[in-house]
Amino acid sequence: MVTMAVRIRRRSLLTVLGAVVLVMAGAILLGGHPAAASVFLRRTAEVKCAAPEDGAAWLREQGWEVEAVPAGQMEVLVPAVFDQIYESYNDIQKAQGFDISRYKGETVTKYTYLVKNYPQEQDGVAANLLVYQGRIIGADLCSLELGGFLKGAKSD
């Protein structure tokens, strides 16, 4: 009779298990469900915005005509706990690949640009960008008309 003893360190076992999970997740995302992979990749993409001009350039890439200098700039505190309004706003952000819930309790910069080419809006439309540490973390278009619309700024 032959007896073998195998000694596995906990750290090695966890490393191997972590690698297996990553490989399986990659196979599922990239192999089995291409649509899920594109959503995953879109959500993890970062949009750099080191200066207000970068934000204006990103908005132009989305098809919106704006000035390089924002009409407004202010510091905004993202609440630590979201109410229904913030949850709804974050749903708009998630649909475009952003997620402001990652920044709960953080102070972010909000740049507001006036959009010149939004069709059929008499009172005008503003584009708002939320920027945290040089990255765009949220973007929206809103009507300046009382009771107007609010929607994502990113083109599909």
DSSP file (Angstrom, degrees, kcal/mol; ACC not computed):
  #  RESIDUE AA STRUCTURE BP1 BP2  ACC     N-H-->O    O-->H-N    N-H-->O    O-->H-N    TCO  KAPPA ALPHA  PHI   PSI    X-CA   Y-CA   Z-CA
    1    1 A M              0   0    0      0, 0.0     2,-0.5     0, 0.0     0, 0.0   0.000 360.0 360.0 360.0 134.2    0.0    0.0    0.0
    2    2 A V        -     0   0    0      2,-0.0     2,-0.5     0, 0.0     0, 0.0  -0.923 360.0-163.6-111.5 130.7    1.3    3.5   -1.0
    3    3 A T        -     0   0    0     -2,-0.5     2,-0.4     2,-0.0     0, 0.0  -0.952   4.8-167.7-115.4 130.1    0.3    6.6    0.9
    4    4 A M        -     0   0    0     -2,-0.5     2,-0.5     2,-0.0    -2,-0.0  -0.934   5.6-159.7-117.5 140.7    0.8   10.0   -0.5
    5    5 A A        -     0   0    0     -2,-0.4     2,-0.5     2,-0.0    -2,-0.0  -0.976   6.1-167.5-118.1 130.2    0.5   13.3    1.4
    6    6 A V        -     0   0    0     -2,-0.5     2,-0.6     2,-0.0    -2,-0.0  -0.964   5.0-158.5-118.0 129.9   -0.1   16.5   -0.5
    7    7 A R        -     0   0    0     -2,-0.5     2,-0.5     2,-0.0    -2,-0.0  -0.932  10.8-176.7-111.5 119.5    0.3   19.8    1.2
    8    8 A I        -     0   0    0     -2,-0.6     2,-0.2     4,-0.0    -2,-0.0  -0.960  21.2-134.0-116.8 127.3   -1.5   22.8   -0.4
    9    9 A R     >  -     0   0    0     -2,-0.5     4,-2.2     1,-0.1     5,-0.2  -0.543  16.4-127.0 -77.6 145.2   -1.1   26.2    1.0
   10   10 A R  H  > S+     0   0    0      1,-0.2     4,-2.5    -2,-0.2     5,-0.2   0.893 109.6  53.1 -58.5 -42.7   -4.2   28.3    1.5
   11   11 A R  H  > S+     0   0    0      1,-0.2     4,-2.2     2,-0.2    -1,-0.2   0.900 109.2  48.8 -62.0 -41.8   -2.9   31.2   -0.5
   12   12 A S  H  > S+     0   0    0      2,-0.2     4,-2.3     1,-0.2    -1,-0.2   0.906 111.3  50.0 -65.2 -41.2   -2.0   28.9   -3.5
   13   13 A L  H  X S+     0   0    0     -4,-2.2     4,-2.6     1,-0.2    -2,-0.2   0.919 111.3  48.1 -63.7 -44.0   -5.5   27.4   -3.4
   14   14 A L  H  X S+     0   0    0     -4,-2.5     4,-2.5     2,-0.2    -1,-0.2   0.878 110.7  51.9 -64.9 -37.4   -7.1   30.8   -3.4
   15   15 A T  H  X S+     0   0    0     -4,-2.2     4,-2.2     2,-0.2    -2,-0.2   0.927 111.6  46.2 -64.3 -44.5   -5.0   32.0   -6.2
   16   16 A V  H  X S+     0   0    0     -4,-2.3     4,-2.2     2,-0.2    -2,-0.2   0.922 113.6  48.7 -64.8 -44.2   -5.9   29.0   -8.4
   17   17 A L  H  X S+     0   0    0     -4,-2.6     4,-2.3     1,-0.2    -2,-0.2   0.900 110.8  51.2 -63.1 -40.6   -9.6   29.3   -7.6
   18   18 A G  H  X S+     0   0    0     -4,-2.5     4,-2.3     1,-0.2    -1,-0.2   0.903 110.0  49.4 -62.5 -41.4   -9.5   33.0   -8.4
   19   19 A A  H  X S+     0   0    0     -4,-2.2     4,-2.4     2,-0.2    -2,-0.2   0.899 110.0  51.1 -64.6 -40.2   -7.8   32.3  -11.7
   20   20 A V  H  X S+     0   0    0     -4,-2.2     4,-2.6     2,-0.2    -2,-0.2   0.920 109.9  49.6 -63.1 -43.7  -10.4   29.7  -12.5
   21   21 A V  H  X S+     0   0    0     -4,-2.3     4,-2.7     1,-0.2    -2,-0.2   0.919 111.5  49.0 -62.1 -43.6  -13.3   32.1  -11.8
   22   22 A L  H  X S+     0   0    0     -4,-2.3     4,-2.4     2,-0.2    -2,-0.2   0.908 111.9  48.4 -63.2 -42.0  -11.7   34.8  -14.0
   23   23 A V  H  X S+     0   0    0     -4,-2.4     4,-2.4     2,-0.2    -2,-0.2   0.918 112.9  47.9 -64.4 -43.1  -11.3   32.4  -16.9
   24   24 A M  H  X S+     0   0    0     -4,-2.6     4,-2.4     2,-0.2    -2,-0.2   0.920 112.1  49.0 -64.8 -42.9  -14.8   31.1  -16.5
   25   25 A A  H  X S+     0   0    0     -4,-2.7     4,-2.8     1,-0.2     5,-0.2   0.915 112.0  49.2 -63.0 -41.9  -16.2   34.6  -16.4
   26   26 A G  H  X>S+     0   0    0     -4,-2.4     4,-3.0    -5,-0.2     5,-0.5   0.899 110.7  50.2 -62.7 -40.6  -14.2   35.6  -19.4
   27   27 A A  I  X>S+     0   0    0     -4,-2.4     4,-1.9     2,-0.2     5,-1.4   0.906 113.4  45.6 -64.9 -41.4  -15.4   32.6  -21.3
   28   28 A I  I  <>S+     0   0    0     -4,-2.4     5,-1.5     3,-0.2     4,-0.4   0.948 119.0  41.0 -66.6 -47.6  -19.0   33.3  -20.5
   29   29 A L  I  <5S+     0   0    0     -4,-2.8     8,-0.7    -5,-0.2    -2,-0.2   0.924 128.6  27.8 -68.2 -44.7  -18.7   37.0  -21.4
   30   30 A L  I  <5S+     0   0    0     -4,-3.0    -3,-0.2    -5,-0.2    -2,-0.2   0.801 130.2  33.7 -91.1 -29.8  -16.6   36.7  -24.5
   31   31 A G  I  <<S+     0   0    0     -4,-1.9    -3,-0.2    -5,-0.5    -2,-0.1   0.923 125.4  27.5 -92.8 -50.4  -17.6   33.3  -25.8
   32   32 A G  I   <S+     0   0    0     -5,-1.4    -3,-0.2    -4,-0.4    -4,-0.1   0.801 127.0  30.0 -88.6 -29.8  -21.2   32.6  -25.0
   33   33 A H     >< +     0   0    0     -5,-1.5     4,-1.9    -6,-0.2     3,-0.3  -0.724  55.2 175.4-136.1  84.0  -22.8   36.0  -24.9
   34   34 A P  H  > S+     0   0    0      0, 0.0     4,-2.2     0, 0.0     5,-0.2   0.843  84.1  56.3 -60.0 -33.4  -21.2   38.7  -27.1
   35   35 A A  H  > S+     0   0    0      1,-0.2     4,-1.9     2,-0.2     5,-0.2   0.916 107.5  48.4 -65.1 -41.3  -23.9   41.2  -26.2
   36   36 A A  H  > S+     0   0    0     -3,-0.3     4,-2.5     1,-0.2    -1,-0.2   0.879 109.3  54.3 -64.8 -36.8  -23.1   40.8  -22.5
   37   37 A A  H  X S+     0   0    0     -4,-1.9     4,-2.8    -8,-0.7    -2,-0.2   0.912 107.2  49.5 -63.8 -41.8  -19.4   41.2  -23.3
   38   38 A S  H  X S+     0   0    0     -4,-2.2     4,-2.5     2,-0.2    -1,-0.2   0.886 111.2  49.2 -67.3 -36.6  -20.0   44.5  -25.1
   39   39 A V  H  X S+     0   0    0     -4,-1.9     4,-2.4     2,-0.2    -1,-0.2   0.925 112.4  49.0 -64.9 -43.2  -22.0   45.8  -22.2
   40   40 A F  H  X S+     0   0    0     -4,-2.5     4,-1.4     1,-0.2    -2,-0.2   0.934 114.1  44.7 -61.1 -46.9  -19.2   44.8  -19.8
   41   41 A L  H  X S+     0   0    0     -4,-2.8     4,-0.7     1,-0.2    -1,-0.2   0.888 113.3  50.9 -65.9 -39.0  -16.6   46.4  -21.8
   42   42 A R  H >< S+     0   0    0     -4,-2.5     3,-0.5     1,-0.2    -1,-0.2   0.884 109.2  51.4 -65.4 -38.1  -18.6   49.6  -22.3
   43   43 A R  H 3< S+     0   0    0     -4,-2.4    -1,-0.2     1,-0.2    -2,-0.2   0.795 111.1  46.8 -71.7 -27.3  -19.3   49.9  -18.6
   44   44 A T  H 3< S+     0   0    0     -4,-1.4    -1,-0.2    -5,-0.2    -2,-0.2   0.538  85.9 110.6 -93.1  -5.0  -15.6   49.6  -17.7
   45   45 A A    <<  -     0   0    0     -4,-0.7     2,-0.4    -3,-0.5    -3,-0.0  -0.468  60.7-141.5 -70.7 138.4  -14.4   52.1  -20.3
   46   46 A E        -     0   0    0     -2,-0.2     2,-0.6    89,-0.0    91,-0.1  -0.812   4.4-151.7-101.6 141.9  -13.1   55.3  -18.8
   47   47 A V  E     -A  136   0A   0     89,-0.5    89,-3.0    -2,-0.4     2,-0.1  -0.946  20.1-139.1-112.3 111.5  -13.7   58.7  -20.4
   48   48 A K  E     +A  135   0A   0     -2,-0.6    87,-0.3    87,-0.2    10,-0.1  -0.409  27.8 169.2 -71.5 142.5  -10.8   61.1  -19.6
   49   49 A C        +     0   0    0     85,-3.2    85,-0.2    -2,-0.1    86,-0.1  -0.536  10.4 157.6-154.2  79.0  -11.7   64.7  -18.7
   50   50 A A  S    S+     0   0    0     84,-0.1    85,-0.1     1,-0.1    84,-0.1   0.723  74.3  16.7 -78.0 -21.9   -8.7   66.5  -17.3
   51   51 A A  S >> S-     0   0    0     83,-0.1     4,-1.2    -3,-0.1     3,-1.2  -0.955  85.4-102.4-146.2 160.8  -10.2   70.0  -18.3
   52   52 A P  H 3> S+     0   0    0      0, 0.0     4,-2.0     0, 0.0     5,-0.2   0.824 119.3  62.1 -55.6 -32.2  -13.6   71.4  -19.3
   53   53 A E  H 3> S+     0   0    0      1,-0.2     4,-2.2     2,-0.2     5,-0.1   0.844  98.8  55.8 -63.7 -33.0  -12.4   71.5  -22.9
   54   54 A D  H <> S+     0   0    0     -3,-1.2     4,-2.2     2,-0.2    -1,-0.2   0.889 106.3  50.8 -65.1 -38.9  -12.1   67.7  -22.8
   55   55 A G  H  X S+     0   0    0     -4,-1.2     4,-2.3     2,-0.2    -2,-0.2   0.908 109.6  49.7 -63.8 -42.2  -15.7   67.4  -21.7
   56   56 A A  H  X S+     0   0    0     -4,-2.0     4,-2.2    12,-0.3    -2,-0.2   0.894 109.7  51.8 -63.2 -39.9  -16.8   69.6  -24.6
   57   57 A A  H  X S+     0   0    0     -4,-2.2     4,-2.0     2,-0.2    -2,-0.2   0.904 109.1  50.1 -63.6 -40.9  -14.8   67.5  -27.0
   58   58 A W  H  X S+     0   0    0     -4,-2.2     4,-1.2     2,-0.2    -2,-0.2   0.915 109.6  51.0 -64.5 -41.7  -16.5   64.3  -25.6
   59   59 A L  H  <>S+     0   0    0     -4,-2.3     5,-2.3     1,-0.2     3,-0.3   0.894 108.3  52.2 -62.3 -38.8  -19.9   66.0  -26.1
   60   60 A R  H ><5S+     0   0    0     -4,-2.2     3,-1.6     1,-0.2    -1,-0.2   0.888 104.2  56.8 -64.2 -37.4  -19.0   66.8  -29.7
   61   61 A E  H 3<5S+     0   0    0     -4,-2.0    -1,-0.2     1,-0.3    -2,-0.2   0.812 104.0  54.4 -60.5 -28.8  -18.0   63.2  -30.2
   62   62 A Q  T 3<5S-     0   0    0     -4,-1.2    -1,-0.3    -3,-0.3    -2,-0.2   0.503 128.4-101.0 -83.0  -4.7  -21.6   62.3  -29.2
   63   63 A G  T < 5S+     0   0    0     -3,-1.6     2,-0.5     1,-0.3    -3,-0.2   0.526  79.6 131.0 100.2   7.6  -22.9   64.7  -31.8
   64   64 A W      < -     0   0    0     -5,-2.3     2,-0.7    -6,-0.1    -1,-0.3  -0.820  52.2-137.3-100.7 131.6  -23.7   67.8  -29.6
   65   65 A E        +     0   0    0     -2,-0.5    51,-2.8    -5,-0.0    52,-0.4  -0.767  41.1 152.2 -86.3 116.8  -22.6   71.3  -30.6
   66   66 A V        -     0   0    0     -2,-0.7    49,-0.1    49,-0.2     2,-0.1  -0.945  46.4-100.7-139.9 160.1  -21.3   73.0  -27.5
   67   67 A E        -     0   0    0     47,-0.4     4,-0.1    -2,-0.3    47,-0.0  -0.442  32.0-120.5 -74.4 156.2  -18.7   75.8  -26.7
   68   68 A A  S    S+     0   0    0     -2,-0.1   -12,-0.3     2,-0.1   -11,-0.1   0.812 101.1  63.2 -67.4 -29.7  -15.3   74.7  -25.4
   69   69 A V  S    S-     0   0    0    -13,-0.1    -2,-0.2   -16,-0.1    -1,-0.0  -0.846  92.4-122.1 -99.2 128.0  -15.9   76.6  -22.2
   70   70 A P        -     0   0    0      0, 0.0    43,-0.3     0, 0.0     3,-0.1  -0.312   7.1-133.9 -67.4 151.7  -18.8   75.5  -20.0
   71   71 A A  S    S+     0   0    0     41,-1.9     2,-0.3     1,-0.2    42,-0.2   0.727  90.1  14.0 -73.3 -22.9  -21.6   77.9  -19.2
   72   72 A G  E     -B  112   0A   0     40,-1.7    40,-2.7     2,-0.0     2,-0.3  -0.996  59.0-173.8-152.5 153.4  -21.4   76.7  -15.6
   73   73 A Q  E     +B  111   0A   0     -2,-0.3     2,-0.3    38,-0.2    38,-0.2  -0.970  17.8 155.7-148.7 132.5  -19.2   74.8  -13.2
   74   74 A M  E     -B  110   0A   0     36,-1.9    36,-3.3    -2,-0.3     2,-0.4  -0.990  41.4-109.1-153.6 158.5  -19.9   73.8   -9.6
   75   75 A E  E     -B  109   0A   0     -2,-0.3     2,-0.4    34,-0.2    34,-0.2  -0.765  36.1-169.0 -89.3 135.3  -18.9   71.2   -7.0
   76   76 A V  E     -B  108   0A   0     32,-3.3    32,-3.2    -2,-0.4     2,-0.6  -0.983  17.3-137.3-129.4 136.3  -21.7   68.7   -6.2
   77   77 A L  E     -B  107   0A   0     -2,-0.4    30,-0.2    30,-0.2    27,-0.1  -0.834  16.0-141.0 -92.8 120.8  -21.8   66.2   -3.4
   78   78 A V        -     0   0    0     28,-3.0    27,-2.3    -2,-0.6    28,-0.1  -0.713  33.9-112.0 -77.2 123.9  -23.1   62.8   -4.5
   79   79 A P        -     0   0    0      0, 0.0    27,-0.2     0, 0.0     3,-0.1  -0.207   9.3-135.5 -61.1 147.3  -25.3   61.6   -1.6
   80   80 A A  S    S+     0   0    0     24,-0.3     2,-0.4     1,-0.2    24,-0.1   0.797  98.2  38.6 -70.1 -28.8  -24.1   58.7    0.5
   81   81 A V  S    S-     0   0    0     24,-0.0     2,-0.4    23,-0.0    -1,-0.2  -0.991  86.3-137.6-125.3 125.9  -27.6   57.2    0.3
   82   82 A F        -     0   0    0     -2,-0.4     2,-0.1    -3,-0.1    -4,-0.0  -0.647  12.1-156.9 -85.1 134.5  -29.7   57.5   -2.9
   83   83 A D     >  -     0   0    0     -2,-0.4     4,-2.3     1,-0.0     5,-0.2  -0.315  45.7 -82.6 -89.7-173.7  -33.4   58.4   -2.8
   84   84 A Q  H  > S+     0   0    0      1,-0.2     4,-2.3     2,-0.2     5,-0.2   0.851 129.5  54.6 -62.1 -35.9  -35.8   57.5   -5.6
   85   85 A I  H  > S+     0   0    0      2,-0.2     4,-2.4     1,-0.2    -1,-0.2   0.937 111.0  43.8 -65.1 -46.4  -34.7   60.6   -7.7
   86   86 A Y  H  > S+     0   0    0      2,-0.2     4,-2.8     1,-0.2    -2,-0.2   0.868 111.7  54.3 -67.7 -35.2  -31.0   59.6   -7.5
   87   87 A E  H  X S+     0   0    0     -4,-2.3     4,-1.7     2,-0.2    -1,-0.2   0.924 110.9  46.2 -62.1 -42.9  -31.8   56.0   -8.2
   88   88 A S  H  X S+     0   0    0     -4,-2.3     4,-1.5     2,-0.2    -2,-0.2   0.909 112.9  49.6 -65.2 -42.2  -33.8   57.0  -11.4
   89   89 A Y  H  X S+     0   0    0     -4,-2.4     4,-1.8     1,-0.2    -2,-0.2   0.908 109.8  51.2 -62.6 -41.6  -30.9   59.4  -12.4
   90   90 A N  H  X S+     0   0    0     -4,-2.8     4,-3.0     1,-0.2    -1,-0.2   0.826 102.9  59.4 -67.5 -30.0  -28.4   56.5  -11.9
   91   91 A D  H  X S+     0   0    0     -4,-1.7     4,-1.8     2,-0.2    -1,-0.2   0.902 105.1  49.9 -61.8 -39.6  -30.6   54.3  -14.1
   92   92 A I  H  X S+     0   0    0     -4,-1.5     4,-0.6     2,-0.2    -2,-0.2   0.915 112.5  47.8 -62.1 -42.6  -30.1   56.8  -16.9
   93   93 A Q  H ><>S+     0   0    0     -4,-1.8     5,-2.7     1,-0.2     3,-1.2   0.911 108.7  52.5 -66.3 -42.5  -26.4   56.7  -16.2
   94   94 A K  H ><5S+     0   0    0     -4,-3.0     3,-1.4     1,-0.3    -1,-0.2   0.863 101.4  61.1 -61.5 -35.7  -26.2   52.9  -16.2
   95   95 A A  H 3<5S+     0   0    0     -4,-1.8    -1,-0.3     1,-0.3    -2,-0.2   0.737 108.8  44.2 -64.1 -21.6  -27.9   52.8  -19.6
   96   96 A Q  T <<5S-     0   0    0     -3,-1.2    -1,-0.3    -4,-0.6    -2,-0.2   0.364 127.6 -95.3-103.1   3.5  -25.0   54.8  -21.0
   97   97 A G  T < 5S+     0   0    0     -3,-1.4     2,-0.2     1,-0.4    -3,-0.2   0.531  90.3 111.2  96.5   6.4  -22.2   52.8  -19.3
   98   98 A F      < -     0   0    0     -5,-2.7    -1,-0.4    -6,-0.2     2,-0.2  -0.670  43.7-168.2-104.9 166.0  -21.8   55.0  -16.2
   99   99 A D    >   -     0   0    0     38,-0.4     3,-1.2    -2,-0.2     4,-0.1  -0.711   8.5-176.4-155.3 100.1  -22.6   54.3  -12.6
  100  100 A I  G >  S+     0   0    0      1,-0.2     3,-2.0    -2,-0.2    38,-0.1   0.605  73.4  83.6 -77.1  -8.8  -22.6   57.1  -10.1
  101  101 A S  G >  S+     0   0    0      1,-0.3     3,-1.1     2,-0.2    -1,-0.2   0.755  80.7  66.5 -65.0 -20.2  -23.4   54.8   -7.2
  102  102 A R  G <  S+     0   0    0     -3,-1.2    -1,-0.3     1,-0.2    -2,-0.2   0.649 100.2  51.5 -69.3 -14.4  -19.6   54.1   -7.1
  103  103 A Y  G X  S+     0   0    0     -3,-2.0     3,-2.3    -4,-0.1   -25,-0.3   0.066  74.1 151.4-114.2  22.6  -19.1   57.7   -6.0
  104  104 A K  T <  S+     0   0    0     -3,-1.1   -24,-0.3     1,-0.3     3,-0.1  -0.322  73.8  14.6 -57.4 132.5  -21.5   57.9   -3.1
  105  105 A G  T 3  S+     0   0    0    -27,-2.3    -1,-0.3     1,-0.3     2,-0.2   0.415 102.0 120.6  83.2  -1.7  -20.3   60.5   -0.6
  106  106 A E    <   -     0   0    0     -3,-2.3   -28,-3.0   -27,-0.2     2,-0.5  -0.651  63.5-125.6 -95.7 151.9  -17.8   62.0   -3.0
  107  107 A T  E     -B   77   0A   0     -2,-0.2     2,-0.3   -30,-0.2   -30,-0.2  -0.859  35.3-178.6 -93.7 126.7  -17.6   65.6   -4.2
  108  108 A V  E     -B   76   0A   0    -32,-3.2   -32,-3.3    -2,-0.5     2,-0.5  -0.800  27.9-112.1-122.1 163.1  -17.6   65.8   -8.0
  109  109 A T  E     -BC  75 131A   0     22,-2.8    22,-3.0    -2,-0.3     2,-0.6  -0.841  24.2-155.6 -98.1 132.3  -17.4   68.6  -10.5
  110  110 A K  E     -BC  74 130A   0    -36,-3.3   -36,-1.9    -2,-0.5     2,-0.4  -0.938   7.0-166.9-109.2 118.8  -20.5   69.3  -12.6
  111  111 A Y  E     -BC  73 129A   0     18,-2.5    18,-2.7    -2,-0.6     2,-0.5  -0.888   4.2-159.8-102.4 134.5  -19.8   71.1  -15.9
  112  112 A T  E     -BC  72 128A   0    -40,-2.7   -41,-1.9    -2,-0.4   -40,-1.7  -0.970   9.6-176.8-118.5 124.3  -22.9   72.5  -17.8
  113  113 A Y  E     - C   0 127A   0     14,-3.0    14,-3.2    -2,-0.5     2,-0.5  -0.909  26.7-123.4-116.7 143.9  -22.7   73.3  -21.5
  114  114 A L  E     - C   0 126A   0     -2,-0.4     2,-0.5    12,-0.2   -47,-0.4  -0.783  25.6-138.2 -87.6 126.6  -25.4   74.9  -23.6
  115  115 A V  E     - C   0 125A   0     10,-2.9    10,-0.6    -2,-0.5     3,-0.2  -0.725  17.8-173.0 -88.5 128.6  -26.3   72.6  -26.6
  116  116 A K  S    S+     0   0    0    -51,-2.8    -1,-0.1    -2,-0.5   -50,-0.1   0.652  75.9  48.4 -95.3 -18.0  -26.8   74.5  -29.8
  117  117 A N        +     0   0    0    -52,-0.4    -1,-0.2     2,-0.1   -51,-0.1   0.076  66.9 128.9-118.1  25.7  -28.1   71.7  -32.1
  118  118 A Y    >   -     0   0    0     -3,-0.2     3,-0.7   -53,-0.1     6,-0.1  -0.713  63.0-116.8 -80.4 125.3  -30.9   70.0  -30.2
  119  119 A P  T 3  S-     0   0    0      0, 0.0     3,-0.1     0, 0.0    -2,-0.1  -0.344  78.7  -5.5 -69.8 138.9  -33.9   69.9  -32.5
  120  120 A Q  T 3  S+     0   0    0      1,-0.1     2,-0.5    -2,-0.1    -2,-0.0   0.809  84.9 131.9  56.1  44.2  -37.1   71.8  -31.7
  121  121 A E    <   -     0   0    0     -3,-0.7     3,-0.5     1,-0.1    -1,-0.1  -0.913  31.3-175.3-123.5 104.5  -36.4   73.0  -28.2
  122  122 A Q  S    S+     0   0    0     -2,-0.5    -1,-0.1     1,-0.2     3,-0.1   0.885  83.1  45.6 -67.5 -40.7  -37.3   76.7  -27.9
  123  123 A D  S    S-     0   0    0      1,-0.2    -1,-0.2     0, 0.0     2,-0.1   0.561 114.7-114.3 -84.1  -6.9  -36.0   77.3  -24.4
  124  124 A G        -     0   0    0     -3,-0.5    20,-2.5    -6,-0.1    21,-0.4  -0.169  18.8-105.0  99.6 167.6  -32.7   75.5  -25.0
  125  125 A V  E     -CD 115 143A   0    -10,-0.6   -10,-2.9    18,-0.2     2,-0.4  -0.991  21.6-152.7-135.4 140.1  -31.0   72.3  -23.8
  126  126 A A  E     -CD 114 142A   0     16,-2.8    16,-2.6    -2,-0.4     2,-0.5  -0.891   5.7-148.1-113.1 145.3  -28.1   71.9  -21.4
  127  127 A A  E     -CD 113 141A   0    -14,-3.2   -14,-3.0    -2,-0.4     2,-0.4  -0.961  16.2-162.4-109.2 127.4  -25.6   69.1  -21.3
  128  128 A N  E     -CD 112 140A   0     12,-2.8    12,-2.3    -2,-0.5     2,-0.4  -0.927   4.7-168.0-112.7 133.3  -24.3   68.2  -17.8
  129  129 A L  E     -CD 111 139A   0    -18,-2.7   -18,-2.5    -2,-0.4     2,-0.5  -0.977  10.2-151.9-118.6 132.9  -21.1   66.2  -17.2
  130  130 A L  E     -CD 110 138A   0      8,-2.9     7,-3.2    -2,-0.4     8,-1.2  -0.916  19.9-170.5-100.7 125.9  -20.1   64.8  -13.8
  131  131 A V  E     -CD 109 136A   0    -22,-3.0   -22,-2.8    -2,-0.5     2,-0.4  -0.961  11.6-177.9-124.7 133.1  -16.4   64.5  -13.5
  132  132 A Y  E >  S- D   0 135A   0      3,-2.7     3,-1.1    -2,-0.4   -24,-0.1  -0.986  72.8 -20.9-131.9 121.7  -14.4   62.8  -10.7
  133  133 A Q  T 3  S-     0   0    0     -2,-0.4    -1,-0.1     1,-0.3     3,-0.1   0.878 129.3 -45.2  47.6  48.4  -10.6   62.8  -10.6
  134  134 A G  T 3  S+     0   0    0    -85,-0.2   -85,-3.2     1,-0.2     2,-0.4   0.652 118.5 102.6  78.1  16.1  -10.3   63.6  -14.3
  135  135 A R  E <  S-AD  48 132A   0     -3,-1.1    -3,-2.7   -87,-0.3     2,-0.5  -0.991  72.6-120.0-133.0 140.9  -12.9   61.1  -15.6
  136  136 A I  E     +AD  47 131A   0    -89,-3.0   -89,-0.5    -2,-0.4    -5,-0.2  -0.665  33.1 170.8 -75.6 125.5  -16.4   61.5  -16.7
  137  137 A I  E     +     0   0A   0     -7,-3.2   -38,-0.4    -2,-0.5     2,-0.3   0.465  63.9  12.3-114.3  -6.1  -18.7   59.5  -14.4
  138  138 A G  E     - D   0 130A   0     -8,-1.2    -8,-2.9   -40,-0.1    -1,-0.3  -0.959  57.3-174.8-167.3 150.6  -22.1   60.8  -15.6
  139  139 A A  E     + D   0 129A   0     -2,-0.3    14,-0.7   -10,-0.2     2,-0.3  -0.985   9.5 168.1-152.9 138.6  -23.7   62.7  -18.4
  140  140 A D  E     -ED 152 128A   0    -12,-2.3   -12,-2.8    -2,-0.3     2,-0.4  -0.984  25.7-140.4-148.0 160.5  -27.1   64.0  -19.2
  141  141 A L  E     -ED 151 127A   0     10,-3.3    10,-2.6    -2,-0.3     2,-0.4  -0.967  26.7-178.5-114.9 137.2  -29.1   66.3  -21.4
  142  142 A C  E     -ED 150 126A   0    -16,-2.6   -16,-2.8    -2,-0.4     8,-0.2  -0.999  27.4-119.7-140.3 143.6  -31.9   68.4  -19.9
  143  143 A S  E     - D   0 125A   0      6,-2.1     5,-0.2    -2,-0.4   -18,-0.2  -0.533  13.6-144.2 -73.7 141.4  -34.4   70.8  -21.3
  144  144 A L  S    S+     0   0    0    -20,-2.5     2,-0.2    -2,-0.2   -19,-0.1   0.485  72.9 103.4 -84.8  -2.7  -34.3   74.3  -19.8
  145  145 A E  S >  S-     0   0    0    -21,-0.4     3,-2.1     1,-0.1     2,-0.2  -0.578  88.9 -99.6 -78.1 140.3  -38.0   74.5  -20.0
  146  146 A L  T 3  S+     0   0    0      1,-0.3    -1,-0.1    -2,-0.2    -2,-0.1  -0.418 112.2  13.2 -60.0 128.0  -40.0   74.0  -16.8
  147  147 A G  T 3  S+     0   0    0     -2,-0.2    -1,-0.3    -4,-0.1    -3,-0.1   0.678 101.3 142.6  77.3  17.7  -41.2   70.4  -16.7
  148  148 A G    <   -     0   0    0     -3,-2.1     2,-0.2    -5,-0.2    -1,-0.1   0.206  49.9 -73.5 -76.5-159.7  -38.9   69.5  -19.6
  149  149 A F        -     0   0    0     -3,-0.0    -6,-2.1     2,-0.0     2,-0.3  -0.520  26.8-161.6-101.4 164.2  -37.0   66.3  -20.2
  150  150 A L  E     +E  142   0A   0     -8,-0.2     2,-0.3    -2,-0.2    -8,-0.2  -0.960  28.6 146.5-141.5 125.3  -33.9   64.6  -18.7
  151  151 A K  E     -E  141   0A   0    -10,-2.6   -10,-3.3    -2,-0.3   -59,-0.0  -0.937  49.6 -70.1-151.3 171.8  -32.0   61.9  -20.6
  152  152 A G  E     -E  140   0A   0     -2,-0.3   -12,-0.3   -12,-0.2   -59,-0.1  -0.295  28.9-150.1 -66.1 151.4  -28.6   60.5  -21.3
  153  153 A A        +     0   0    0    -14,-0.7     2,-0.3   -25,-0.1   -13,-0.1   0.587  64.4 102.1 -97.2 -13.6  -26.1   62.4  -23.4
  154  154 A K        -     0   0    0    -15,-0.3     2,-0.2     1,-0.1    -2,-0.1  -0.535  69.0-131.3 -79.5 134.4  -24.2   59.5  -24.8
  155  155 A S              0   0    0     -2,-0.3   -92,-0.1     1,-0.1    -2,-0.1  -0.542 360.0 360.0 -79.8 150.2  -25.0   58.6  -28.4
  156  156 A D              0   0    0     -2,-0.2    -1,-0.1   -94,-0.1    -2,-0.0   0.449 360.0 360.0 -91.4 360.0  -25.7   54.9  -29.1
